[in-house]
């Protein structure tokens, strides 16, 4: 398997930048499809965060912290 992966990687790096970006998009989309519960989990997390902000229990970070991210 590792040899196959190394071969695929070597071949992919020979592609044009446009083709490499297209391949990356295809692979990312395929990876996202592999977890059908991901969208539901993110929806629940977003709802939880909104509830925390609306309820006043969310803790923000000072503006200077953003420069460190």
PyMOL CGO cylinders between C-alpha atoms (Angstrom):
from pymol import cmd
from pymol.cgo import CYLINDER

trace = [
    CYLINDER, 0.00, 0.00, 0.00, 2.78, 2.45, 0.90, 0.3, 1, 1, 1, 1, 1, 1,
    CYLINDER, 2.78, 2.45, 0.90, 4.46, 1.78, -2.43, 0.3, 1, 1, 1, 1, 1, 1,
    CYLINDER, 4.46, 1.78, -2.43, 1.19, 2.44, -4.27, 0.3, 1, 1, 1, 1, 1, 1,
    CYLINDER, 1.19, 2.44, -4.27, 0.70, 5.66, -2.35, 0.3, 1, 1, 1, 1, 1, 1,
    CYLINDER, 0.70, 5.66, -2.35, 4.25, 6.80, -3.09, 0.3, 1, 1, 1, 1, 1, 1,
    CYLINDER, 4.25, 6.80, -3.09, 3.71, 6.05, -6.78, 0.3, 1, 1, 1, 1, 1, 1,
    CYLINDER, 3.71, 6.05, -6.78, 0.42, 7.96, -6.88, 0.3, 1, 1, 1, 1, 1, 1,
    CYLINDER, 0.42, 7.96, -6.88, 1.98, 10.89, -5.05, 0.3, 1, 1, 1, 1, 1, 1,
    CYLINDER, 1.98, 10.89, -5.05, 4.92, 10.95, -7.47, 0.3, 1, 1, 1, 1, 1, 1,
    CYLINDER, 4.92, 10.95, -7.47, 2.57, 10.91, -10.44, 0.3, 1, 1, 1, 1, 1, 1,
    CYLINDER, 2.57, 10.91, -10.44, 0.33, 13.60, -8.93, 0.3, 1, 1, 1, 1, 1, 1,
    CYLINDER, 0.33, 13.60, -8.93, 3.29, 15.92, -8.43, 0.3, 1, 1, 1, 1, 1, 1,
    CYLINDER, 3.29, 15.92, -8.43, 4.03, 15.67, -12.15, 0.3, 1, 1, 1, 1, 1, 1,
    CYLINDER, 4.03, 15.67, -12.15, 0.61, 17.16, -12.96, 0.3, 1, 1, 1, 1, 1, 1,
    CYLINDER, 0.61, 17.16, -12.96, 0.15, 20.80, -13.83, 0.3, 1, 1, 1, 1, 1, 1,
    CYLINDER, 0.15, 20.80, -13.83, -0.82, 23.09, -10.97, 0.3, 1, 1, 1, 1, 1, 1,
    CYLINDER, -0.82, 23.09, -10.97, -4.37, 23.31, -12.31, 0.3, 1, 1, 1, 1, 1, 1,
    CYLINDER, -4.37, 23.31, -12.31, -4.70, 19.52, -12.46, 0.3, 1, 1, 1, 1, 1, 1,
    CYLINDER, -4.70, 19.52, -12.46, -3.19, 19.12, -8.95, 0.3, 1, 1, 1, 1, 1, 1,
    CYLINDER, -3.19, 19.12, -8.95, -5.74, 21.58, -7.57, 0.3, 1, 1, 1, 1, 1, 1,
    CYLINDER, -5.74, 21.58, -7.57, -8.55, 19.73, -9.33, 0.3, 1, 1, 1, 1, 1, 1,
    CYLINDER, -8.55, 19.73, -9.33, -7.30, 16.42, -7.91, 0.3, 1, 1, 1, 1, 1, 1,
    CYLINDER, -7.30, 16.42, -7.91, -7.10, 17.94, -4.43, 0.3, 1, 1, 1, 1, 1, 1,
    CYLINDER, -7.10, 17.94, -4.43, -10.72, 19.12, -4.70, 0.3, 1, 1, 1, 1, 1, 1,
    CYLINDER, -10.72, 19.12, -4.70, -11.87, 15.68, -5.83, 0.3, 1, 1, 1, 1, 1, 1,
    CYLINDER, -11.87, 15.68, -5.83, -10.01, 13.98, -2.97, 0.3, 1, 1, 1, 1, 1, 1,
    CYLINDER, -10.01, 13.98, -2.97, -11.35, 16.41, -0.37, 0.3, 1, 1, 1, 1, 1, 1,
    CYLINDER, -11.35, 16.41, -0.37, -14.91, 15.97, -1.60, 0.3, 1, 1, 1, 1, 1, 1,
    CYLINDER, -14.91, 15.97, -1.60, -14.49, 12.20, -1.46, 0.3, 1, 1, 1, 1, 1, 1,
    CYLINDER, -14.49, 12.20, -1.46, -13.15, 12.44, 2.10, 0.3, 1, 1, 1, 1, 1, 1,
    CYLINDER, -13.15, 12.44, 2.10, -16.12, 14.56, 3.16, 0.3, 1, 1, 1, 1, 1, 1,
    CYLINDER, -16.12, 14.56, 3.16, -18.52, 12.02, 1.68, 0.3, 1, 1, 1, 1, 1, 1,
    CYLINDER, -18.52, 12.02, 1.68, -16.89, 9.33, 3.80, 0.3, 1, 1, 1, 1, 1, 1,
    CYLINDER, -16.89, 9.33, 3.80, -18.47, 10.74, 6.99, 0.3, 1, 1, 1, 1, 1, 1,
    CYLINDER, -18.47, 10.74, 6.99, -22.21, 11.18, 6.49, 0.3, 1, 1, 1, 1, 1, 1,
    CYLINDER, -22.21, 11.18, 6.49, -22.64, 12.32, 10.11, 0.3, 1, 1, 1, 1, 1, 1,
    CYLINDER, -22.64, 12.32, 10.11, -20.24, 15.26, 9.74, 0.3, 1, 1, 1, 1, 1, 1,
    CYLINDER, -20.24, 15.26, 9.74, -22.88, 17.73, 8.54, 0.3, 1, 1, 1, 1, 1, 1,
    CYLINDER, -22.88, 17.73, 8.54, -25.22, 16.84, 11.39, 0.3, 1, 1, 1, 1, 1, 1,
    CYLINDER, -25.22, 16.84, 11.39, -22.37, 17.14, 13.90, 0.3, 1, 1, 1, 1, 1, 1,
    CYLINDER, -22.37, 17.14, 13.90, -21.42, 20.58, 12.59, 0.3, 1, 1, 1, 1, 1, 1,
    CYLINDER, -21.42, 20.58, 12.59, -25.06, 21.71, 12.63, 0.3, 1, 1, 1, 1, 1, 1,
    CYLINDER, -25.06, 21.71, 12.63, -25.31, 20.66, 16.28, 0.3, 1, 1, 1, 1, 1, 1,
    CYLINDER, -25.31, 20.66, 16.28, -22.03, 22.43, 17.14, 0.3, 1, 1, 1, 1, 1, 1,
    CYLINDER, -22.03, 22.43, 17.14, -23.15, 25.63, 15.41, 0.3, 1, 1, 1, 1, 1, 1,
    CYLINDER, -23.15, 25.63, 15.41, -26.49, 25.52, 17.24, 0.3, 1, 1, 1, 1, 1, 1,
    CYLINDER, -26.49, 25.52, 17.24, -24.66, 24.99, 20.54, 0.3, 1, 1, 1, 1, 1, 1,
    CYLINDER, -24.66, 24.99, 20.54, -22.38, 27.96, 19.91, 0.3, 1, 1, 1, 1, 1, 1,
    CYLINDER, -22.38, 27.96, 19.91, -25.27, 30.23, 18.89, 0.3, 1, 1, 1, 1, 1, 1,
    CYLINDER, -25.27, 30.23, 18.89, -27.15, 29.24, 22.05, 0.3, 1, 1, 1, 1, 1, 1,
    CYLINDER, -27.15, 29.24, 22.05, -24.06, 30.07, 24.13, 0.3, 1, 1, 1, 1, 1, 1,
    CYLINDER, -24.06, 30.07, 24.13, -23.68, 33.49, 22.49, 0.3, 1, 1, 1, 1, 1, 1,
    CYLINDER, -23.68, 33.49, 22.49, -27.39, 34.28, 22.79, 0.3, 1, 1, 1, 1, 1, 1,
    CYLINDER, -27.39, 34.28, 22.79, -27.44, 33.06, 26.39, 0.3, 1, 1, 1, 1, 1, 1,
    CYLINDER, -27.44, 33.06, 26.39, -24.43, 35.14, 27.35, 0.3, 1, 1, 1, 1, 1, 1,
    CYLINDER, -24.43, 35.14, 27.35, -22.34, 32.14, 28.37, 0.3, 1, 1, 1, 1, 1, 1,
    CYLINDER, -22.34, 32.14, 28.37, -19.89, 32.24, 25.45, 0.3, 1, 1, 1, 1, 1, 1,
    CYLINDER, -19.89, 32.24, 25.45, -16.43, 33.50, 26.26, 0.3, 1, 1, 1, 1, 1, 1,
    CYLINDER, -16.43, 33.50, 26.26, -14.70, 35.59, 23.63, 0.3, 1, 1, 1, 1, 1, 1,
    CYLINDER, -14.70, 35.59, 23.63, -11.05, 36.37, 23.16, 0.3, 1, 1, 1, 1, 1, 1,
    CYLINDER, -11.05, 36.37, 23.16, -9.45, 39.79, 23.20, 0.3, 1, 1, 1, 1, 1, 1,
    CYLINDER, -9.45, 39.79, 23.20, -8.61, 41.30, 19.81, 0.3, 1, 1, 1, 1, 1, 1,
    CYLINDER, -8.61, 41.30, 19.81, -4.86, 40.93, 20.36, 0.3, 1, 1, 1, 1, 1, 1,
    CYLINDER, -4.86, 40.93, 20.36, -5.35, 37.16, 20.54, 0.3, 1, 1, 1, 1, 1, 1,
    CYLINDER, -5.35, 37.16, 20.54, -6.40, 37.10, 16.87, 0.3, 1, 1, 1, 1, 1, 1,
    CYLINDER, -6.40, 37.10, 16.87, -2.90, 38.12, 15.79, 0.3, 1, 1, 1, 1, 1, 1,
    CYLINDER, -2.90, 38.12, 15.79, -1.58, 34.88, 17.31, 0.3, 1, 1, 1, 1, 1, 1,
    CYLINDER, -1.58, 34.88, 17.31, -3.83, 32.60, 15.27, 0.3, 1, 1, 1, 1, 1, 1,
]
cmd.load_cgo(trace, "trace")
